[in-house]
Amino acid sequence: MKRHKYIFVVGGVMSGVGKGITTSSIGTIFQAKGYSVNIIKADPYLNVDAGTMNPTEHGEVFVLNCGLETDQDMGNYERFLNRDASELDYMTSGMVYSSVIKRERELGYKGKCVEAVPHIREEITSRIIASAKKSKSDISIIEIGGTIGDYQNIMFIEAARVLKLENPEDVAVIMVSFLPIPGTLGEMKSKPTQNAVRQLNSYGLNADFIIARSEFPLDDRRKEKIAISCNVPAMRIISAPDIESIYDVPENFEKDKLSEMLEKMMHMKSRKMDLSAWSSFVKKVKNTKKEVTIAIVGKYFDTGDFVLSDAYVSVIEAIKFSAFTQGAKPKIIWMNSKHFEGDIKKAESLCKEQFANVDGIIVPGGFGETGVEGKMRVIKYARENKIPYFGLCYGMQLMVVEYARNMAGLTDAHTTEINKDTKYPVIDIMESQKKHMKDGNYGGSMRLGAYPCELKSGSIARKAYENAGKGKISGDKYTISERHRHRFEVNNQYIEDLKKAGLIFSGTSPDGSLMEIAELPKSVHPFFLGTQFHPELLARPLDPHPLFTDFIKAALSVKK
């Protein structure tokens, strides 16, 4: 009987050192060896899901097919493995505690005193095992969020400890740690990593491997020092220096034979690896010569003096994947939509100045009134000056509002999300969402997850999907499936007005009640298209999204 294997990935010294990419890369390596892999993210926060968290603090919310709002690392897992994750591949402390408390209230523990140990630990373990069974995988890789020493993730580490105690040949623990190089010293310091490993040891868990993250490669002296201090063989200390692309990581790990050592440690038969498809993609990344300039106009950029690109990480990666297929390297420019508000003439002048050398414009998803008028001025400029424009979710809704105001004669048109008393509510709250909003029920209550969409024959959208071999044909119907996260939609009361003005609704829900895609014909504009759904969530290195690819093609065409 084949025994299931578990690999736990924990973080040392500080957050943001690359646990998610490490976890994804290990999954990619084992998948290339023919193993079936599932990856689980265990987040220590008490939020039941990631949906209510501020993107400027936590990064983007990644939505699964099932509708679960998750941490952005789930996006990395899907992109690297080129497969969909399930709702069992994600857990938070909030989920775990809620489940245990619910069971206690229903007398599920038969009068026992319910405690963190063993009941919280057992709930975590049962979720890990359930995820493995549902995915029918050979290997489960579990990333434990946070850093060693955080009080919040102790229960997840405790679950790993007991699972390893009971299955010593089937469980490996990998610590991703950081080795700083203080500017005043100019020397790589290993002491923080030594302390992190000792902290992990104090929980009863030993690191089997250490992924040593640093600005430069780890030298043999540091490896020996860490090996002696941390009781980890030097060959199992993997150097992980800063690199140009995160997609180089799987091949870098294999230079140090990481998968081979893991196979040996967990008593697995060594298998041959085929990373050819991945290597081909990586070569495209490195060999691109053309450049395409894409402006992302958003509002989640106000985090001190820094631009928080994590708020739009899936959009960024989707642009990259499609650009690479066209032999182009994307140059992404961040623009704060608030800068285009205020005096109209100044805003128009700023648009002319800022977009003079831009090949395409994206307005991504978001919520609230901040920067909305600035976004619409940018959309108007893109439409009038025939700059390829791609609107995602809110970016589509504002595109419809702009078109209603300036082309359909609905001068004061708006979305009721911003102006409840607007004369022309061309974007309005979905009927199914009204009670949620009235009751203040915000968490996990939007229209979430994968829904079908029927595409109109001859449209830009349909041609893009057809060229990519996506979608299903049934008679004269062409259906795709995309992921959603929204409460508001195009108000059907104004559909005819917008159509008469020239806007095409090329994608709708099967019953025709929800406008999923809006576009202008190519005879009018090279690419002016918006989606109610989030196509970026399904874009992957080995399977770029067709709409992003057509957007990039249009941007390159305009550039010529």
C-alpha positions as CSV (number, residue, x, y, z in Angstrom):
1,M,0.0,0.0,0.0
2,K,1.4,3.4,-1.1
3,R,1.8,5.7,1.9
4,H,0.9,9.4,1.6
5,K,3.7,11.9,2.1
6,Y,3.5,15.3,3.8
7,I,5.9,18.2,3.5
8,F,5.5,21.1,5.9
9,V,7.0,24.5,4.9
10,V,7.6,27.0,7.7
11,G,9.2,30.4,7.8
12,G,12.1,31.7,9.9
13,V,13.4,35.2,10.9
14,M,10.8,37.3,9.1
15,S,7.8,37.2,6.8
16,G,7.9,37.8,3.0
17,V,11.0,35.6,2.4
18,G,9.3,33.4,-0.2
19,K,7.5,30.5,1.6
20,G,4.7,30.6,-1.0
21,I,7.1,30.5,-4.0
22,T,9.2,27.8,-2.3
23,T,6.1,25.7,-1.6
24,S,4.8,26.2,-5.2
25,S,8.2,25.3,-6.6
26,I,8.5,22.1,-4.6
27,G,5.1,21.1,-5.9
28,T,6.1,21.9,-9.5
29,I,9.2,19.7,-9.1
30,F,7.4,16.7,-7.7
31,Q,4.6,17.1,-10.3
32,A,7.3,17.0,-13.0
33,K,8.4,13.7,-11.6
34,G,4.9,12.3,-12.2
35,Y,3.6,12.6,-8.6
36,S,0.1,13.9,-7.9
37,V,0.5,16.9,-5.6
38,N,-1.9,19.1,-3.6
39,I,-0.8,22.2,-1.8
40,I,-2.5,23.5,1.4
41,K,-2.2,27.0,2.9
42,A,-2.7,27.2,6.7
43,D,-3.1,30.8,7.6
44,P,-3.0,31.7,11.3
45,Y,-5.3,34.7,11.3
46,L,-8.8,34.5,12.9
47,N,-10.6,35.8,9.8
48,V,-12.8,33.0,8.5
49,D,-11.5,33.8,5.0
50,A,-9.4,36.5,3.3
51,G,-12.4,38.3,1.8
52,T,-12.7,41.1,4.4
53,M,-9.0,42.0,4.6
54,N,-7.6,45.2,3.2
55,P,-5.5,44.5,0.0
56,T,-2.9,47.2,1.0
57,E,-2.2,45.2,4.2
58,H,-2.5,41.6,3.1
59,G,-2.3,41.6,-0.7
60,E,-5.0,40.5,-3.2
61,V,-7.9,38.2,-2.4
62,F,-7.7,35.1,-4.6
63,V,-11.0,33.4,-5.3
64,L,-11.3,29.7,-6.0
65,N,-13.8,28.0,-8.3
66,C,-15.9,27.1,-5.3
67,G,-16.1,30.8,-4.3
68,L,-13.8,30.6,-1.3
69,E,-11.9,33.9,-0.8
70,T,-8.3,33.0,0.0
71,D,-4.8,34.3,0.5
72,Q,-2.8,35.3,-2.6
73,D,-0.5,32.3,-2.1
74,M,-3.3,30.1,-3.4
75,G,-2.9,31.9,-6.7
76,N,0.8,30.9,-6.8
77,Y,-0.1,27.3,-6.1
78,E,-2.6,27.2,-9.0
79,R,-0.2,29.0,-11.4
80,F,2.8,26.8,-10.7
81,L,0.9,23.5,-10.7
82,N,-1.4,24.6,-13.6
83,R,-4.5,23.1,-11.8
84,D,-7.4,24.3,-9.7
85,A,-7.3,24.1,-5.9
86,S,-10.3,23.0,-3.9
87,E,-11.9,24.5,-0.8
88,L,-10.1,21.9,1.4
89,D,-6.7,23.2,0.2
90,Y,-7.1,26.3,2.4
91,M,-7.7,26.9,6.1
92,T,-7.4,29.7,8.6
93,S,-7.4,29.6,12.4
94,G,-10.8,31.3,12.1
95,M,-12.2,28.4,10.1
96,V,-10.7,25.8,12.4
97,Y,-12.0,27.4,15.6
98,S,-15.4,28.1,14.1
99,S,-15.7,24.4,13.2
100,V,-14.7,23.2,16.6
101,I,-17.0,25.6,18.4
102,K,-19.9,24.7,16.1
103,R,-19.3,21.0,16.8
104,E,-19.1,21.7,20.6
105,R,-22.5,23.6,20.5
106,E,-24.0,20.6,18.7
107,L,-22.7,18.2,21.4
108,G,-20.3,16.7,18.9
109,Y,-17.7,16.1,21.7
110,K,-20.2,14.4,24.0
111,G,-19.7,16.6,27.0
112,K,-15.9,16.6,27.0
113,C,-14.0,19.7,27.9
114,V,-13.0,21.2,24.6
115,E,-9.5,22.5,24.4
116,A,-6.9,23.7,22.0
117,V,-4.9,20.5,22.6
118,P,-6.1,18.1,21.4
119,H,-9.3,19.3,19.7
120,I,-7.9,22.3,17.6
121,R,-4.9,20.3,16.6
122,E,-7.1,17.3,15.6
123,E,-9.3,19.6,13.5
124,I,-6.2,20.9,11.7
125,T,-4.9,17.4,11.1
126,S,-8.3,16.1,9.9
127,R,-8.5,19.0,7.3
128,I,-5.0,18.1,6.0
129,I,-6.0,14.5,5.6
130,A,-9.4,15.3,4.0
131,S,-7.6,17.6,1.5
132,A,-5.2,14.8,0.5
133,K,-8.1,12.3,0.1
134,K,-10.2,14.7,-2.0
135,S,-7.3,15.5,-4.4
136,K,-6.2,11.8,-4.5
137,S,-2.7,13.1,-4.3
138,D,0.6,11.3,-3.5
139,I,2.1,14.2,-1.7
140,S,0.6,17.1,0.3
141,I,2.7,20.2,0.8
142,I,1.4,22.4,3.6
143,E,2.6,26.0,4.0
144,I,2.2,27.3,7.5
145,G,1.7,31.1,7.4
146,G,3.6,33.5,9.6
147,T,7.0,33.1,11.1
148,I,8.4,30.8,13.7
149,G,7.9,32.5,17.1
150,D,4.5,33.8,16.2
151,Y,2.0,32.8,18.8
152,Q,-0.7,32.5,16.2
153,N,0.6,29.5,14.3
154,I,1.6,27.3,17.2
155,M,-1.4,25.0,16.7
156,F,-0.5,24.4,13.0
157,I,3.1,23.5,14.1
158,E,1.7,21.3,16.8
159,A,-0.4,19.4,14.2
160,A,2.8,18.9,12.1
161,R,4.7,17.7,15.1
162,V,2.2,15.0,16.0
163,L,1.7,14.0,12.3
164,K,5.5,13.5,12.1
165,L,5.7,11.7,15.4
166,E,3.1,9.2,14.2
167,N,4.5,8.9,10.6
168,P,8.3,9.6,10.9
169,E,9.0,8.2,7.4
170,D,6.3,10.1,5.7
171,V,6.7,13.7,6.9
172,A,9.4,16.3,6.0
173,V,9.8,19.8,7.5
174,I,11.4,22.6,5.5
175,M,12.3,25.9,7.0
176,V,12.6,28.9,4.6
177,S,14.8,31.3,6.5
178,F,16.5,34.6,5.8
179,L,20.2,35.4,6.1
180,P,20.7,39.2,6.2
181,I,23.7,41.1,5.0
182,P,23.9,44.3,7.2
183,G,25.2,47.2,5.1
184,T,27.6,48.3,7.7
185,L,29.2,44.9,8.0
186,G,28.9,43.5,4.4
187,E,28.9,40.0,5.8
188,M,26.1,37.4,5.6
189,K,24.8,36.6,9.1
190,S,23.5,33.1,10.0
191,K,22.6,33.8,13.7
192,P,19.0,34.8,13.1
193,T,18.4,31.5,11.2
194,Q,20.1,29.5,14.0
195,N,17.8,31.2,16.5
196,A,14.7,30.4,14.3
197,V,15.6,26.7,14.1
198,R,16.1,26.6,17.9
199,Q,12.7,28.2,18.4
200,L,11.2,25.5,16.1
201,N,13.1,22.8,18.1
202,S,11.5,24.2,21.3
203,Y,8.1,23.3,19.8
204,G,9.3,19.7,19.4
205,L,9.8,19.9,15.7
206,N,13.1,19.7,13.8
207,A,13.9,21.1,10.4
208,D,14.9,18.5,7.9
209,F,15.9,21.0,5.3
210,I,16.7,24.8,5.3
211,I,16.1,27.0,2.3
212,A,18.5,29.8,2.9
213,R,17.1,33.0,1.4
214,S,19.6,35.8,0.9
215,E,20.7,38.5,-1.5
216,F,23.6,36.3,-2.6
217,P,24.3,32.6,-2.8
218,L,25.3,30.8,0.4
219,D,28.9,29.9,0.8
220,D,30.2,26.6,2.2
221,R,31.4,28.3,5.4
222,R,27.8,29.5,6.2
223,K,26.4,26.1,5.3
224,E,28.8,24.4,7.7
225,K,28.0,26.8,10.4
226,I,24.3,26.4,10.1
227,A,24.6,22.6,9.8
228,I,26.6,22.3,13.1
229,S,24.4,24.8,14.9
230,C,21.0,23.5,13.6
231,N,21.7,19.8,13.4
232,V,20.8,19.8,9.7
233,P,23.3,18.1,7.2
234,A,25.1,20.7,5.1
235,M,23.8,19.1,1.9
236,R,20.2,19.8,3.0
237,I,20.9,23.5,3.4
238,I,19.7,24.8,0.0
239,S,21.0,28.2,-1.2
240,A,18.3,30.4,-2.5
241,P,19.7,33.8,-3.6
242,D,17.7,36.6,-5.1
243,I,16.9,35.9,-8.8
244,E,15.4,37.7,-11.7
245,S,12.3,35.6,-11.9
246,I,10.3,33.5,-9.4
247,Y,9.8,31.0,-12.2
248,D,13.6,30.1,-12.0
249,V,13.1,28.7,-8.5
250,P,12.1,25.1,-9.4
251,E,15.2,24.6,-11.6
252,N,17.4,26.3,-9.0
253,F,16.2,23.9,-6.4
254,E,17.0,20.9,-8.6
255,K,20.6,22.1,-9.1
256,D,21.0,21.1,-5.4
257,K,19.0,17.9,-5.9
258,L,16.3,18.9,-3.5
259,S,13.6,16.5,-4.7
260,E,16.1,13.6,-4.8
261,M,17.0,14.2,-1.2
262,L,13.3,14.5,-0.2
263,E,12.5,11.2,-1.9
264,K,15.3,9.5,-0.1
265,M,14.4,10.9,3.3
266,M,10.7,9.9,2.9
267,H,11.5,6.5,1.6
268,M,10.2,7.1,-1.9
269,K,11.5,5.5,-5.1
270,S,13.5,8.0,-7.1
271,R,11.8,9.0,-10.3
272,K,13.0,10.8,-13.5
273,M,11.9,14.4,-14.0
274,D,10.5,16.1,-17.0
275,L,10.6,19.9,-16.6
276,S,10.8,20.6,-20.3
277,A,7.5,22.5,-20.6
278,W,8.5,24.6,-17.6
279,S,12.0,25.2,-18.9
280,S,10.5,26.3,-22.2
281,F,8.4,28.9,-20.4
282,V,11.4,30.1,-18.4
283,K,13.5,30.5,-21.6
284,K,10.7,32.7,-23.1
285,V,10.9,34.8,-20.0
286,K,14.6,35.3,-20.5
287,N,14.7,35.7,-24.3
288,T,12.1,38.3,-24.8
289,K,13.4,41.3,-26.7
290,K,10.4,43.5,-27.5
291,E,8.9,45.6,-24.8
292,V,5.2,46.5,-24.2
293,T,4.3,49.2,-21.7
294,I,1.1,48.6,-19.7
295,A,-0.3,51.1,-17.3
296,I,-2.3,49.8,-14.3
297,V,-4.5,52.5,-13.0
298,G,-5.8,51.6,-9.5
299,K,-6.3,52.9,-6.0
300,Y,-4.5,50.4,-3.7
301,F,-1.2,52.2,-3.9
302,D,-1.4,54.3,-0.7
303,T,0.9,52.4,1.6
304,G,3.4,55.0,2.8
305,D,6.0,55.8,0.2
306,F,5.7,52.4,-1.4
307,V,3.6,50.8,-4.2
308,L,2.0,47.6,-3.0
309,S,2.0,45.5,-6.2
310,D,0.7,42.5,-4.1
311,A,-2.7,44.1,-4.3
312,Y,-2.8,43.2,-8.0
313,V,-0.4,40.2,-8.2
314,S,-2.7,38.0,-10.4
315,V,-3.2,40.9,-12.9
316,I,0.6,41.4,-13.1
317,E,1.3,37.7,-13.7
318,A,-1.5,37.4,-16.2
319,I,0.1,40.3,-18.2
320,K,3.5,38.6,-18.1
321,F,2.3,35.2,-19.2
322,S,0.5,36.7,-22.3
323,A,3.3,39.1,-23.1
324,F,5.8,36.3,-23.1
325,T,3.8,34.3,-25.6
326,Q,4.1,37.3,-27.9
327,G,7.8,37.5,-27.4
328,A,7.5,40.7,-25.4
329,K,8.6,41.8,-21.9
330,P,6.0,43.9,-20.1
331,K,7.0,47.2,-18.6
332,I,4.3,47.9,-16.0
333,I,3.7,51.4,-14.9
334,W,1.7,52.1,-11.7
335,M,-0.7,55.1,-11.8
336,N,-2.8,56.2,-8.9
337,S,-6.3,57.0,-10.2
338,K,-6.7,59.9,-7.6
339,H,-4.0,61.9,-9.5
340,F,-6.5,62.2,-12.4
341,E,-9.2,63.8,-10.4
342,G,-9.8,67.5,-9.7
343,D,-9.7,70.2,-12.5
344,I,-10.8,68.6,-15.8
345,K,-8.3,70.5,-18.0
346,K,-5.4,69.5,-15.7
347,A,-6.6,65.9,-15.7
348,E,-6.8,65.8,-19.5
349,S,-3.3,67.4,-19.7
350,L,-2.0,64.8,-17.2
351,C,-3.5,61.9,-19.3
352,K,-1.8,63.2,-22.4
353,E,1.5,63.4,-20.6
354,Q,1.3,60.1,-18.7
355,F,-0.1,58.0,-21.5
356,A,2.1,59.3,-24.3
357,N,4.3,56.2,-24.3
358,V,1.8,53.7,-23.0
359,D,0.7,50.8,-25.2
360,G,-2.2,49.6,-23.1
361,I,-4.3,50.5,-20.0
362,I,-5.8,48.2,-17.4
363,V,-8.3,49.3,-14.7
364,P,-8.4,46.4,-12.2
365,G,-11.0,45.4,-9.7
366,G,-11.7,47.3,-6.5
367,F,-14.4,48.7,-4.2
368,G,-15.5,52.2,-3.0
369,E,-15.4,55.7,-4.3
370,T,-11.7,56.5,-3.9
371,G,-10.3,57.5,-7.3
372,V,-13.4,56.6,-9.2
373,E,-13.7,59.8,-11.2
374,G,-10.0,59.6,-12.0
375,K,-10.5,56.1,-13.4
376,M,-13.3,57.2,-15.6
377,R,-11.3,60.1,-17.0
378,V,-8.5,57.6,-17.9
379,I,-11.1,55.3,-19.5
380,K,-12.5,58.2,-21.6
381,Y,-9.0,59.1,-22.7
382,A,-8.2,55.5,-23.7
383,R,-11.5,55.2,-25.6
384,E,-11.1,58.5,-27.5
385,N,-7.4,58.1,-28.2
386,K,-7.8,54.4,-29.2
387,I,-5.3,53.1,-26.6
388,P,-6.1,49.4,-25.9
389,Y,-8.2,49.2,-22.7
390,F,-9.0,46.2,-20.5
391,G,-11.4,46.7,-17.6
392,L,-11.6,44.0,-14.9
393,C,-14.8,43.8,-12.8
394,Y,-15.0,47.3,-11.4
395,G,-13.0,48.4,-14.4
396,M,-15.8,47.1,-16.6
397,Q,-18.5,48.7,-14.5
398,L,-16.8,52.1,-14.7
399,M,-16.2,51.6,-18.4
400,V,-20.0,51.2,-18.8
401,V,-20.7,54.3,-16.7
402,E,-18.2,56.4,-18.7
403,Y,-19.8,55.2,-22.0
404,A,-23.3,55.9,-20.7
405,R,-22.3,59.5,-19.7
406,N,-20.4,60.4,-22.8
407,M,-21.9,58.3,-25.6
408,A,-25.4,57.3,-24.6
409,G,-26.5,60.7,-23.4
410,L,-27.0,59.7,-19.8
411,T,-25.0,62.6,-18.5
412,D,-25.3,61.9,-14.8
413,A,-25.0,58.1,-15.0
414,H,-23.2,56.4,-12.1
415,T,-23.0,53.3,-10.0
416,T,-25.2,53.1,-6.9
417,E,-22.2,51.8,-5.0
418,I,-21.0,55.4,-5.1
419,N,-24.2,57.5,-5.6
420,K,-27.4,55.8,-4.4
421,D,-29.4,58.8,-5.7
422,T,-28.0,58.9,-9.2
423,K,-30.5,59.8,-12.0
424,Y,-29.2,57.0,-14.2
425,P,-28.1,54.0,-12.1
426,V,-26.5,52.1,-15.0
427,I,-24.6,50.0,-12.4
428,D,-26.8,48.7,-9.5
429,I,-26.6,46.2,-6.7
430,M,-27.5,42.7,-7.6
431,E,-31.0,41.7,-6.3
432,S,-29.4,38.7,-4.4
433,Q,-27.1,41.1,-2.6
434,K,-29.6,43.6,-1.2
435,K,-30.5,41.6,1.9
436,H,-26.8,41.0,2.6
437,M,-26.0,44.7,2.5
438,K,-29.1,45.6,4.6
439,D,-28.1,43.1,7.3
440,G,-24.4,44.2,7.2
441,N,-23.4,40.7,6.0
442,Y,-20.2,41.4,4.2
443,G,-18.0,38.3,4.7
444,G,-18.2,35.6,2.0
445,S,-21.5,37.0,0.7
446,M,-20.7,38.4,-2.7
447,R,-21.3,36.6,-6.0
448,L,-18.2,34.4,-5.7
449,G,-16.6,31.7,-7.7
450,A,-17.0,30.1,-11.1
451,Y,-20.1,30.8,-13.2
452,P,-20.9,30.1,-16.9
453,C,-20.9,32.8,-19.5
454,E,-22.3,32.6,-23.1
455,L,-20.3,34.5,-25.8
456,K,-21.7,36.3,-28.8
457,S,-20.7,35.1,-32.2
458,G,-18.2,37.3,-34.0
459,S,-17.2,39.2,-30.9
460,I,-13.6,40.0,-29.9
461,A,-14.1,38.0,-26.7
462,R,-15.4,34.9,-28.5
463,K,-12.6,34.9,-31.1
464,A,-10.1,35.2,-28.3
465,Y,-11.4,32.1,-26.5
466,E,-11.9,30.2,-29.8
467,N,-8.2,30.9,-30.8
468,A,-7.1,29.6,-27.5
469,G,-9.3,26.4,-27.7
470,K,-11.2,27.4,-24.6
471,G,-15.0,27.1,-24.0
472,K,-17.6,24.5,-24.9
473,I,-19.8,24.5,-28.0
474,S,-23.4,23.2,-27.8
475,G,-25.4,24.0,-31.0
476,D,-25.0,27.7,-31.6
477,K,-24.0,28.4,-28.0
478,Y,-20.4,28.9,-26.9
479,T,-19.9,28.8,-23.2
480,I,-17.0,29.6,-20.9
481,S,-16.5,29.5,-17.2
482,E,-14.9,32.3,-15.2
483,R,-14.5,33.4,-11.5
484,H,-16.4,36.3,-10.0
485,R,-16.2,38.5,-7.0
486,H,-18.8,41.3,-7.0
487,R,-22.0,42.7,-5.6
488,F,-23.0,45.2,-8.4
489,E,-23.8,44.6,-12.1
490,V,-25.0,46.4,-15.2
491,N,-28.6,47.5,-14.8
492,N,-30.7,45.8,-17.4
493,Q,-32.9,48.8,-17.6
494,Y,-30.2,50.7,-19.6
495,I,-29.0,47.8,-21.8
496,E,-30.9,49.0,-24.9
497,D,-29.7,52.6,-24.5
498,L,-26.1,51.4,-24.3
499,K,-26.5,49.1,-27.2
500,K,-28.0,51.8,-29.4
501,A,-25.0,54.0,-28.5
502,G,-22.7,51.3,-29.9
503,L,-21.6,49.2,-26.8
504,I,-21.7,45.4,-27.4
505,F,-22.5,43.0,-24.5
506,S,-20.6,40.1,-26.0
507,G,-20.9,37.8,-22.9
508,T,-23.9,37.2,-20.7
509,S,-25.0,34.7,-18.1
510,P,-26.9,31.8,-19.7
511,D,-30.3,33.3,-18.8
512,G,-29.2,36.6,-20.3
513,S,-29.8,38.5,-17.0
514,L,-26.2,39.4,-16.2
515,M,-23.9,41.3,-18.6
516,E,-20.5,39.5,-18.3
517,I,-18.5,41.2,-21.1
518,A,-18.8,44.6,-22.7
519,E,-16.7,45.7,-25.8
520,L,-16.5,47.9,-28.8
521,P,-16.0,46.4,-32.3
522,K,-12.5,46.5,-33.7
523,S,-13.7,48.8,-36.5
524,V,-14.3,51.4,-33.7
525,H,-11.4,50.7,-31.3
526,P,-8.4,48.3,-31.4
527,F,-9.3,46.8,-28.0
528,F,-11.9,48.3,-25.6
529,L,-13.2,45.5,-23.5
530,G,-14.3,44.9,-19.9
531,T,-15.3,41.8,-18.0
532,Q,-17.5,41.5,-14.9
533,F,-15.5,38.4,-13.9
534,H,-11.8,38.3,-13.0
535,P,-9.9,36.6,-15.9
536,E,-6.6,37.1,-14.1
537,L,-7.5,34.4,-11.6
538,L,-7.3,31.7,-14.3
539,A,-4.1,32.9,-16.1
540,R,-1.2,30.5,-15.7
541,P,2.4,30.3,-17.0
542,L,1.7,27.3,-19.2
543,D,-1.8,28.4,-20.0
544,P,-2.1,32.2,-20.5
545,H,-5.6,33.7,-20.4
546,P,-7.0,34.4,-24.0
547,L,-8.4,37.9,-23.2
548,F,-5.1,39.1,-21.7
549,T,-3.3,37.6,-24.8
550,D,-5.5,39.5,-27.2
551,F,-5.1,42.7,-25.1
552,I,-1.3,42.4,-25.4
553,K,-1.6,41.7,-29.1
554,A,-3.6,44.9,-29.5
555,A,-1.1,46.8,-27.4
556,L,1.8,45.6,-29.5
557,S,-0.1,46.4,-32.7
558,V,-0.7,49.9,-31.6
559,K,3.0,50.2,-30.6
560,K,4.0,49.3,-34.1
